[in-house]
Amino acid sequence: MYAWLWRKLPFGLRGKVIGSIALALATVALLWYVVFPWAEPILPFDDVQVTSDEGVPGGGDPGLVPPGDVVSPDPSAPGGPRPSR
C-alpha cells in the first residue's frame, strides 16, 4: 500500500515527501476531529476517575499545593514552605 501511494504521488522526491506529510496530517486531523468525537460516546471510559489512597481525586502528593491555598514560608520545615490552611 505504501509503495503504491509513493508511486502515485507527483512531483519527484520533494513533492512525494511533502505529499506524504500532508496525507499523514490529513489522516490525523480526520481521526481527531471526526472519528474520535463520533466514537467517544460508545467507549466505556466516560466516568473513570483516578483517586488516591485518601479517596481524594488526584490527591496524595503532599508536595503539591491545592488551588486557592496560600503558601507561607516555614523555616523549620526541612522541605521549605508548606501550604497554610
Summary of the structure (lengths in Angstrom):
residues: 85
radius of gyration: 25.5
end to end distance: 62.0
largest distance: 70.7
contacts: 135
relative contact order: 0.07
helix: 45%
strand: 9%
